[in-house]
Amino acid sequence: MQNAASSNLNMEKRFDHLKTFSSNIAGMVHELKDLIKIHEILIYKEKLSSTKKEQLQKHQDDLVALKMDLQSIKKENENMDGQLKYYKKIDESINYEIVNMSVNIQKMKLDINVQEKKKIEIKKDIDEMKNKCSKSLKQKHLLDHNLSQLAKHKQGSRADVSTNRANRLTGHAVKVGKENTKGVTDKSAKGRTTVPHRGLRDAPKSEANRLLKGLCI
């Protein structure tokens, strides 16, 4: 009886130990599950942190690339500003040249107008000179004609003078022969012949002067 009771007691103790062990195992299982969950959470957090780090690194790389792009854009803007300033200077110089050219063109137009007026005045002067020359030529032809007529008239007057002189000399010789006074008759003959001769010589000259005065008027 004692052996049966002791064996029952042992069985109960073992059963209790088994219960305790099973309960301990169940607690350990729960703890393991909790640890697994915690480990999963930590792994997830690590993944999140790693992804965040990767994303942060990526963002940092993107920021660096953007900064580099911004620097290049700034440099391009500076170059564009320099080119714009250069083109502005060129545009200003072109506008200045255009203004100068317009002023020079206006001056050239004024000079051309002045030259045209001078040409017109010179043409008028030339026409007046031509008219004067033509009038002078006509007057010259008329003067030549009148002079030729005067020359013919003078030659005729000289012929008449020589004829009259010959007649007078003949009459004078006859008179000298009659009076037989040579010295006195020579003086009287000179006085008689020179006076009418000068009158006849001066007559064509006065006529020529009169015609010349008429032409000048």
ChimeraX attribute file (.defattr): number of C-alpha atoms within 10 A of each C-alpha:
attribute: neighborCount
match mode: 1-to-1
recipient: residues
	/A:1	6
	/A:2	7
	/A:3	8
	/A:4	9
	/A:5	10
	/A:6	11
	/A:7	12
	/A:8	12
	/A:9	12
	/A:10	12
	/A:11	12
	/A:12	12
	/A:13	12
	/A:14	13
	/A:15	13
	/A:16	12
	/A:17	13
	/A:18	13
	/A:19	12
	/A:20	12
	/A:21	14
	/A:22	14
	/A:23	12
	/A:24	13
	/A:25	14
	/A:26	12
	/A:27	12
	/A:28	14
	/A:29	13
	/A:30	12
	/A:31	12
	/A:32	14
	/A:33	12
	/A:34	12
	/A:35	13
	/A:36	12
	/A:37	12
	/A:38	12
	/A:39	13
	/A:40	12
	/A:41	12
	/A:42	13
	/A:43	12
	/A:44	12
	/A:45	13
	/A:46	13
	/A:47	12
	/A:48	13
	/A:49	14
	/A:50	12
	/A:51	13
	/A:52	14
	/A:53	14
	/A:54	12
	/A:55	14
	/A:56	13
	/A:57	12
	/A:58	13
	/A:59	14
	/A:60	13
	/A:61	12
	/A:62	13
	/A:63	13
	/A:64	12
	/A:65	12
	/A:66	13
	/A:67	12
	/A:68	12
	/A:69	12
	/A:70	13
	/A:71	12
	/A:72	12
	/A:73	13
	/A:74	12
	/A:75	12
	/A:76	12
	/A:77	13
	/A:78	12
	/A:79	12
	/A:80	13
	/A:81	12
	/A:82	12
	/A:83	12
	/A:84	13
	/A:85	12
	/A:86	12
	/A:87	12
	/A:88	12
	/A:89	12
	/A:90	12
	/A:91	12
	/A:92	12
	/A:93	12
	/A:94	12
	/A:95	12
	/A:96	12
	/A:97	12
	/A:98	12
	/A:99	12
	/A:100	12
	/A:101	12
	/A:102	12
	/A:103	12
	/A:104	12
	/A:105	12
	/A:106	12
	/A:107	12
	/A:108	12
	/A:109	12
	/A:110	12
	/A:111	12
	/A:112	12
	/A:113	12
	/A:114	12
	/A:115	12
	/A:116	12
	/A:117	12
	/A:118	12
	/A:119	12
	/A:120	12
	/A:121	12
	/A:122	12
	/A:123	12
	/A:124	12
	/A:125	12
	/A:126	13
	/A:127	12
	/A:128	12
	/A:129	13
	/A:130	12
	/A:131	12
	/A:132	12
	/A:133	14
	/A:134	12
	/A:135	12
	/A:136	16
	/A:137	12
	/A:138	12
	/A:139	15
	/A:140	15
	/A:141	12
	/A:142	14
	/A:143	18
	/A:144	12
	/A:145	12
	/A:146	15
	/A:147	18
	/A:148	12
	/A:149	13
	/A:150	19
	/A:151	14
	/A:152	12
	/A:153	13
	/A:154	18
	/A:155	13
	/A:156	12
	/A:157	17
	/A:158	15
	/A:159	12
	/A:160	13
	/A:161	18
	/A:162	13
	/A:163	12
	/A:164	15
	/A:165	17
	/A:166	13
	/A:167	12
	/A:168	15
	/A:169	16
	/A:170	12
	/A:171	12
	/A:172	17
	/A:173	17
	/A:174	12
	/A:175	14
	/A:176	17
	/A:177	12
	/A:178	9
	/A:179	11
	/A:180	12
	/A:181	11
	/A:182	12
	/A:183	10
	/A:184	11
	/A:185	17
	/A:186	14
	/A:187	10
	/A:188	11
	/A:189	16
	/A:190	11
	/A:191	11
	/A:192	15
	/A:193	16
	/A:194	12
	/A:195	10
	/A:196	13
	/A:197	15
	/A:198	11
	/A:199	10
	/A:200	16
	/A:201	14
	/A:202	10
	/A:203	12
	/A:204	17
	/A:205	13
	/A:206	11
	/A:207	12
	/A:208	17
	/A:209	11
	/A:210	11
	/A:211	16
	/A:212	15
	/A:213	9
	/A:214	9
	/A:215	13
	/A:216	8
	/A:217	5
